[in-house]
Amino acid sequence: MTVTEAAVGFQALLQVRDLRVAYPGTGRRAPRNEVLKGVSLDIRPGETLGLVGESGSGKTTIGRAVLGLVPVSSGTVTFAGERIDQAGPARRRVLSRDLQVVFQDPYTSLNPSLTIGDTLAEPLIGQGTSAREARGRVRQLLDRVHLPADAAARLPREFSGGQRQRVAIARALALRPRLVICDEPVSALDLTTRRAVLDLLLEIQEETGTAYLFVTHDLSVVRFMSHRVAVIHRGEIVETGDADTVTTEPQHAYTRSLMLAAPVANVAAQRRRREARWVSA
C-alpha cells in the first residue's frame, strides 16, 4: 500500500502514480518541456478532489492525461482497477461511459449548429441507445439540471453562459459516469451564476454518487466544493489534505500565497491580505 492510500484509507476509483507529461520544445534542438513532474493522487468513489494551482501549474494537463488527450511520458493512470494511460481510441470510447468532462468555456464547448436535444442525445446514441430512449433520457437530463423541456429544440446561442454550462453538465451526466473531470467549470461565469452551478454539481453528486476531479485556480471555490485538496505548483503536488485544513491552515508557502491571493468581500481584509502577500513574496 502506498503512503497516499494508507493516509486516506480507501479503495481508489482513480489512481495516478508518478505521472510525467512533456511537450516538445519550440526549436529543433530545444529540450522537451516537462509539464508534470511525477504527480500522484487518488480519488475515491463519490468524492471531490480539488486540484488547485495558478495558470501554467499543470493542473489542466493532469485532467487531459486522465482523459487520454495528451501522451503520458511515464507513470500510470488506473481507473476502477484498470490501467488506462495507454488505452487506445476503441477502449477510450468504452471508458467514456464512466469517465466524462465539463470544460471551462460554455460558449465554445457546445456545437453551435446542434440543438440542445441533439447535443445531449449524441453520446447516448453513440453508445447504442435507441433514438426513442435517447429522447426520454434527454428530458430527464434537462430536468436534472433545472432547464425546461422545450430547451431540447433550441440552439446554444439562445441560452446564457450559466444555462450553457448546465447543458454541458447534462451532457457529461448523460452516460451516468462514475467520475467527471471539471476543468475550471465556473471561471467564465459571473458570481451569482457560479454559485448556482456549484450548488447543482453538489446536488448531483449527493444524488448520484459521482466523483469529481475539480480543477481550479480559486481556493475559495475548492474549499466550497471539495472533500480533499491537492495543490500543484510547477508540475508537482506540493500539499494535499482535508479541504478545511489545507484552505485554512496551509503548510506550504505556495498554498499560503494562493490563499492570500483569493478575493474576500471585506475591503479592509482584502487590503491586509494583499499586503501580507507582498511581504511573503
MARZADREN-343437 format. One line per field, with one value per residue (C-alpha): x, y, z; residue in one letter. Coordinates in steps of 0.05 Angstrom, whole numbers, plus 5000, padded with zeros to 4 digits. Layout:
N
X <- (X ...)
Y <- (Y ...)
Z <- (Z ...)
r <- (A ...)
***
This chain:
281
X <- (5000 5026 5033 4975 4928 4948 4935 4864 4846 4803 4799 4811 4767 4824 4897 4951 5023 5087 5054 5100 5080 5129 5116 5166 5207 5194 5260 5291 5342 5302 5294 5226 5185 5165 5097 5082 5140 5119 5048 5010 4938 4876 4801 4752 4682 4634 4690 4711 4786 4800 4863 4885 4942 4956 4956 5012 5019 4999 4931 4893 4945 4930 4857 4876 4924 4869 4823 4877 4881 4956 5010 5039 5115 5118 5078 5009 4936 4889 4814 4769 4828 4845 4908 4885 4944 4960 4887 4873 4814 4767 4778 4770 4702 4681 4712 4672 4612 4647 4694 4669 4690 4660 4703 4716 4683 4608 4609 4657 4644 4576 4567 4530 4495 4464 4402 4408 4369 4416 4476 4451 4427 4493 4533 4474 4463 4538 4536 4478 4417 4356 4332 4267 4303 4352 4295 4268 4336 4345 4281 4308 4375 4344 4301 4363 4399 4336 4324 4255 4237 4229 4304 4316 4291 4334 4405 4462 4461 4392 4420 4461 4530 4503 4449 4500 4543 4483 4475 4549 4539 4477 4519 4572 4519 4484 4520 4517 4593 4629 4679 4672 4733 4710 4762 4751 4676 4654 4712 4678 4613 4590 4588 4514 4513 4577 4544 4483 4526 4568 4505 4479 4544 4539 4465 4481 4538 4494 4440 4484 4549 4590 4663 4694 4765 4753 4807 4810 4856 4809 4818 4751 4716 4757 4740 4666 4667 4719 4728 4804 4852 4916 4958 5001 5059 5104 5083 5089 5040 5065 5009 4950 4899 4829 4797 4784 4854 4891 4848 4852 4918 4963 5032 5067 5088 5057 4989 4993 5006 4945 4903 4926 4911 4839 4789 4747 4685 4714 4755 4799 4812 4829 4879 4912 4917 4947 4999 5015 5024 5074 5113 5114 5133)
Y <- (5000 5069 5125 5162 5102 5089 5162 5164 5091 5076 5036 5090 5098 5137 5127 5170 5148 5186 5217 5255 5293 5331 5372 5384 5449 5505 5497 5438 5426 5454 5408 5379 5419 5375 5399 5345 5320 5257 5273 5223 5229 5188 5198 5153 5137 5195 5242 5310 5322 5395 5406 5478 5518 5581 5585 5543 5499 5435 5424 5421 5375 5324 5322 5317 5259 5222 5232 5208 5276 5283 5230 5206 5204 5158 5137 5104 5124 5070 5076 5026 4978 4983 5017 5068 5113 5074 5059 5064 5100 5040 5029 5104 5103 5048 5086 5148 5115 5122 5180 5248 5321 5390 5442 5514 5554 5542 5585 5541 5472 5464 5454 5517 5481 5426 5435 5421 5357 5332 5351 5310 5252 5245 5208 5163 5143 5134 5082 5043 5075 5078 5146 5138 5120 5177 5228 5204 5208 5279 5301 5271 5306 5374 5365 5343 5408 5451 5470 5469 5411 5458 5473 5410 5444 5506 5524 5542 5615 5622 5610 5648 5626 5594 5556 5532 5505 5469 5437 5417 5385 5348 5322 5298 5262 5230 5164 5162 5167 5148 5205 5274 5319 5391 5436 5507 5498 5564 5611 5641 5655 5714 5705 5692 5641 5610 5593 5564 5517 5496 5481 5440 5399 5385 5366 5317 5286 5276 5241 5200 5188 5215 5231 5296 5318 5392 5434 5507 5565 5591 5566 5593 5551 5489 5499 5500 5440 5391 5336 5337 5385 5375 5437 5436 5483 5479 5408 5379 5366 5408 5397 5350 5340 5352 5412 5450 5440 5458 5520 5548 5523 5513 5485 5501 5572 5566 5547 5605 5651 5624 5635 5707 5718 5694 5753 5767 5810 5855 5911 5924 5849 5844 5901 5866 5801 5837 5869 5802 5771 5824 5812 5737 5742)
Z <- (5000 4982 5033 5000 5005 5077 5095 5067 5075 5014 4951 4898 4837 4803 4819 4787 4802 4786 4724 4677 4615 4570 4508 4451 4454 4404 4366 4330 4385 4443 4502 4518 4567 4626 4649 4700 4743 4779 4802 4846 4870 4886 4882 4918 4893 4907 4928 4902 4899 4887 4845 4854 4824 4784 4708 4679 4740 4702 4734 4668 4639 4694 4673 4600 4614 4652 4592 4543 4508 4519 4515 4581 4584 4644 4705 4708 4708 4737 4734 4771 4775 4701 4675 4623 4608 4544 4525 4450 4417 4418 4493 4506 4474 4522 4581 4564 4597 4664 4652 4629 4628 4636 4602 4623 4569 4559 4496 4457 4488 4453 4378 4355 4298 4341 4382 4456 4447 4393 4436 4495 4452 4414 4467 4483 4410 4402 4458 4425 4457 4411 4387 4427 4491 4480 4475 4541 4573 4546 4581 4646 4638 4625 4687 4726 4711 4720 4648 4614 4569 4509 4514 4473 4410 4418 4398 4446 4424 4456 4526 4576 4598 4661 4622 4571 4628 4654 4586 4587 4656 4629 4571 4619 4660 4600 4606 4683 4693 4756 4750 4719 4708 4719 4686 4713 4702 4733 4719 4658 4697 4739 4814 4821 4764 4791 4858 4824 4781 4841 4880 4821 4819 4894 4887 4831 4870 4931 4890 4842 4879 4820 4837 4814 4798 4806 4772 4792 4809 4863 4935 4956 4904 4921 4995 4978 4932 4957 5007 4997 4962 4923 4909 4847 4833 4772 4755 4825 4881 4940 4990 5000 5054 5081 5047 5111 5136 5072 5059 5130 5156 5095 5108 5043 5025 4956 4985 5033 4974 4938 5000 5006 4932 4938 4940 5001 5008 5062 5030 5092 5100 5026 5033 5093 5054 4994 5039 5072 5003 4983 5048 5037 4963)
r <- (M T V T E A A V G F Q A L L Q V R D L R V A Y P G T G R R A P R N E V L K G V S L D I R P G E T L G L V G E S G S G K T T I G R A V L G L V P V S S G T V T F A G E R I D Q A G P A R R R V L S R D L Q V V F Q D P Y T S L N P S L T I G D T L A E P L I G Q G T S A R E A R G R V R Q L L D R V H L P A D A A A R L P R E F S G G Q R Q R V A I A R A L A L R P R L V I C D E P V S A L D L T T R R A V L D L L L E I Q E E T G T A Y L F V T H D L S V V R F M S H R V A V I H R G E I V E T G D A D T V T T E P Q H A Y T R S L M L A A P V A N V A A Q R R R R E A R W V S A)
***
